[in-house]
Amino acid sequence: MVRVSRRKLAQYVAERLLAGDVTVIDELSALLVSEKREREVDLLVRDIEAEMAECGTVVATVKSARTLDVATKNEIKSLLSSKANTEDQNTRVLLRESIDPKLIGGFKLRTPTATLDATIAKKLNDLRAKKI
């Protein structure tokens, strides 16, 4: 049996997800288990998200100390959409939200191509590093 590259799998899965077919997740899971490639899951998810971003759908992870209100979520979506828009396509932004009380305040935003850390914990660590 021929082993399919992670890049090809990511392209295939991204195309099917963008077409609205979520059954591809079950198929992908079965393939990874049957080929004993479970360790590749995190890398494959990143590759799928990068493929989706190239097609105009950005999946962003937002970590914050507390649940973000709707206005803040909309601001983040519009910021990402304006940064990613090209002349020939509008960008759709999907937010994956998680809560981490260790961040104290602010948020950490991660896309397939960039990371923005605007947390109070990061600012405190930066001050400690400068020994002020």
PyMOL commands that set and color helices and strands:
alter all, ss='L'
color gray80, all
select helices_A, chain A and resi 6-18+23-34+38-54+70-84+101-103+120-130
alter helices_A, ss='H'
color red, helices_A
select strands_A, chain A and resi 57-64+92-99+106-110+115-119
alter strands_A, ss='S'
color yellow, strands_A
deselect
rebuild
show_as cartoon
